[in-house]
Amino acid sequence: STGLDKVDLNYCTINKIPVCNVPNYAEVVVAEFVFALLLSISRHLNDAVQRTQNNNFSLDGLMGFDLYGKTLAIVGTGIIGRHTGKIARGFGMEVVAFDMEKNEKWAADYNVRYMPLNQALAMADVVSLHLPATPKTKHFINDEQFAIMKNGVVVINTARGELINAQALIRALSTGKVSAAGLDVLPEEQIFLKGIDEPETLFEFKDKQNDLIANQALVRHPNVIVTPHCAYLSKEAAHRIIDITIANIEAFVQGKAQNVVTSM
């Protein structure tokens, strides 16, 4: 994988265990999935499909909104965030961005404006998250950040569930501050998914109960689309994972480890 949040890098560094990841295998496909979620929300696609499957061709409640002319705030401009910005410009969206490390060439090439987080959130019609999960980014979007956003904002998260305080998101949805959310990730995802198949395991994690309850509410919320962490899952991306993993192993065997993310 690209993500490192499940690996104890400090332990590996101390014990001189090299850790190699698979970078940049899904930057295009995840960015495309951002717009799969966003278009599904903007055009009420799930509801429309379910209606016609039931021979209901009524247009009531299916009024959508244009992406053209709307402002997208990209929080985190790594390679996935930058691809998301490129696609957004193709839709005719205005793009603003926040990141501690700015990519000025990308911003100039695609007419993206970097700005402080609060300013970007305040301007956005749509917020898309592209940060890694670290102690510093846990609950990066919370009640305080939701309060800054426009009423009716759409939130998309294809990065890590821990970036959003799920309870705060539910509160924002209940007031209409957030009109809809597209989530490919949830907090405490592995515990939650195991609990679906083995409900008795949910009671083992008392300190996680609030997140697990919030996840259930989000999955059932009529204005939220939740997908099973599948944004990366394309045939081409799967082949890239295999190819890069094999190359990592071969390089390690030859004593020339590549894509090393630990300090050795």
C-alpha positions in Angstrom: 0.0 0.0 0.0 0.9 3.7 -0.1 -0.5 4.5 3.4 1.7 3.9 6.4 -0.7 4.4 9.3 -0.9 0.7 10.1 2.9 0.3 10.3 5.0 1.1 13.5 7.7 3.0 11.7 9.5 4.0 14.9 9.9 0.3 15.8 11.1 -0.6 12.4 13.6 2.3 12.4 15.0 1.4 15.8 15.3 -2.3 14.8 16.7 -1.4 11.4 13.9 -3.0 9.5 13.4 -1.3 6.1 9.8 -0.5 5.2 9.1 0.0 1.5 5.7 1.1 0.2 4.0 1.2 -3.1 3.7 4.9 -4.0 1.6 6.5 -6.7 -0.3 3.5 -7.9 -3.8 4.9 -7.6 -3.5 8.7 -7.9 -5.6 8.9 -11.0 -8.2 6.4 -10.1 -8.8 7.8 -6.6 -9.2 11.3 -8.0 -11.7 9.9 -10.6 -13.6 8.3 -7.7 -13.9 11.7 -6.0 -16.0 12.8 -8.9 -17.9 9.5 -9.0 -19.1 10.3 -5.5 -19.6 14.0 -6.3 -21.6 13.4 -9.4 -23.7 10.8 -7.6 -24.5 13.4 -5.0 -25.0 16.4 -7.4 -27.4 14.4 -9.6 -29.1 12.2 -6.9 -27.9 9.2 -8.9 -28.6 6.5 -6.3 -32.2 7.6 -5.8 -32.8 7.9 -9.6 -31.5 4.4 -10.2 -33.5 2.9 -7.4 -36.7 4.6 -8.6 -36.4 3.4 -12.1 -35.7 -0.2 -10.9 -39.1 0.1 -9.2 -40.7 1.5 -12.4 -40.9 4.9 -10.9 -39.9 7.6 -13.4 -41.0 10.6 -11.3 -38.6 13.5 -11.3 -39.7 14.8 -7.9 -36.7 15.5 -5.6 -34.2 14.8 -8.4 -33.2 18.5 -9.0 -29.4 18.5 -8.9 -26.8 21.2 -9.2 -24.0 22.1 -11.7 -20.4 21.5 -10.9 -19.5 24.2 -13.4 -18.7 27.4 -11.6 -18.6 25.9 -8.1 -15.6 26.2 -5.8 -13.7 23.0 -4.8 -11.4 23.2 -1.8 -8.7 20.5 -1.9 -7.2 19.8 1.5 -3.9 18.2 0.9 -2.2 18.6 -2.5 -0.1 15.4 -2.7 -0.3 13.6 -6.0 -4.0 12.5 -5.5 -5.1 16.0 -4.5 -3.3 17.5 -7.5 -5.0 15.0 -9.9 -8.3 15.9 -8.3 -7.7 19.6 -9.0 -6.9 18.8 -12.7 -10.2 17.0 -13.1 -12.1 19.8 -11.3 -10.7 22.4 -13.7 -12.0 20.2 -16.6 -15.5 20.5 -15.1 -15.1 24.3 -15.0 -14.8 24.4 -11.2 -12.8 27.0 -9.3 -10.1 25.3 -7.2 -8.6 26.5 -4.0 -6.2 24.5 -1.9 -4.6 24.2 1.5 -1.3 22.4 2.2 1.7 23.1 4.4 3.9 22.3 1.4 2.7 24.1 -1.6 3.2 22.9 -5.2 3.5 26.2 -6.9 4.0 24.8 -10.4 0.8 22.8 -10.3 -1.1 25.8 -8.9 0.1 28.0 -11.7 -0.5 25.4 -14.4 -4.1 24.8 -13.3 -5.0 28.2 -11.9 -5.3 27.0 -8.3 -5.1 29.4 -5.4 -3.4 28.3 -2.2 -4.8 29.9 0.9 -5.1 29.3 4.7 -7.3 26.4 5.7 -10.1 28.5 7.2 -10.3 30.7 4.1 -10.4 27.8 1.7 -13.1 26.1 3.8 -15.2 29.3 3.9 -15.1 29.7 0.1 -15.9 26.1 -0.8 -19.0 24.6 -2.2 -17.3 21.2 -2.1 -14.5 20.1 0.2 -12.3 17.1 -0.8 -9.8 15.6 1.7 -6.5 14.2 0.6 -4.3 14.1 3.8 -2.5 11.1 5.3 -3.7 9.8 8.7 -1.2 10.9 11.4 -1.7 12.0 15.0 -1.6 15.6 13.7 -4.4 15.1 11.1 -6.8 13.1 13.3 -10.1 14.9 13.4 -8.6 17.6 11.1 -12.2 18.4 10.2 -14.3 18.9 13.4 -17.1 21.1 14.7 -14.9 24.2 14.4 -14.1 23.6 10.7 -17.7 22.7 9.8 -18.8 26.0 11.4 -16.6 27.9 9.0 -18.0 26.2 5.9 -20.9 27.5 3.8 -24.4 26.2 4.6 -25.1 23.3 2.2 -21.5 22.4 1.6 -20.7 18.9 0.2 -17.8 16.9 1.8 -15.9 14.2 0.0 -13.4 11.9 1.8 -11.4 9.3 -0.1 -8.3 9.5 2.1 -8.7 8.2 5.7 -11.8 8.1 7.9 -9.9 9.5 10.9 -9.5 12.9 9.2 -13.2 13.7 10.0 -14.8 13.6 13.5 -17.7 11.4 12.6 -19.9 12.8 15.4 -19.2 16.4 14.2 -20.2 15.4 10.6 -23.5 13.9 11.8 -24.2 17.2 13.7 -23.4 19.2 10.6 -25.6 17.0 8.4 -28.5 17.4 10.9 -28.4 21.2 10.7 -27.9 21.3 7.0 -24.5 22.9 7.3 -23.4 19.9 5.3 -25.9 19.0 2.6 -24.3 15.7 1.6 -21.2 13.6 2.1 -19.4 11.1 0.0 -17.3 8.8 2.1 -15.1 5.9 0.8 -13.5 5.7 4.3 -14.8 5.6 7.9 -13.0 5.9 11.2 -12.1 2.7 13.0 -12.9 1.0 9.7 -11.5 -2.5 10.3 -13.3 -2.8 13.7 -16.5 -1.6 12.2 -16.3 -4.0 9.2 -15.5 -7.0 11.5 -18.4 -6.0 13.7 -20.8 -6.4 10.7 -19.9 -10.0 10.3 -19.3 -10.7 14.0 -21.5 -8.3 16.0 -20.2 -9.6 19.4 -16.8 -8.2 18.7 -18.1 -4.6 18.8 -18.4 -4.8 22.5 -14.7 -5.4 22.9 -13.8 -1.8 22.0 -15.5 0.4 24.5 -13.2 3.3 23.8 -14.3 3.1 20.1 -18.1 3.0 20.7 -18.8 6.6 19.7 -17.1 6.1 16.3 -18.8 2.8 15.7 -22.2 4.2 16.5 -21.5 7.2 14.3 -20.4 5.0 11.4 -23.7 3.1 11.6 -25.6 6.4 11.5 -23.6 7.6 8.5 -24.1 4.4 6.5 -27.9 4.8 7.0 -28.1 8.6 6.5 -30.1 9.5 3.3 -27.7 12.3 2.4 -24.5 10.2 2.7 -23.0 7.9 0.2 -20.6 5.3 1.9 -18.5 3.0 -0.3 -16.3 0.2 1.0 -12.9 1.8 0.7 -12.8 0.9 -3.0 -11.6 4.2 -4.6 -8.2 2.6 -5.5 -9.7 -0.5 -7.0 -9.2 -0.6 -10.7 -7.7 -3.2 -13.0 -4.9 -0.9 -13.9 -4.1 0.1 -10.3 -4.1 -3.5 -9.2 -1.5 -4.3 -11.9 0.6 -1.3 -10.7 0.5 -2.6 -7.1 1.7 -6.0 -8.2 4.4 -4.6 -10.5 5.8 -2.1 -7.9 5.7 -4.7 -5.1 7.7 -7.2 -7.2 10.2 -4.5 -8.1 10.5 -3.6 -4.4 11.2 -7.2 -3.5 13.7 -7.6 -6.3 15.5 -4.4 -5.4 15.7 -5.5 -1.7 17.1 -8.9 -2.7 19.8 -7.1 -4.7 20.7 -4.9 -1.8 19.3 -1.8 -3.5 16.0 -1.3 -1.6 13.7 1.3 -3.2 10.7 3.2 -2.0 12.1 3.0 1.5 10.1 5.2 4.0 12.0 4.4 7.2 15.2 6.2 8.4 18.0 3.7 8.2 
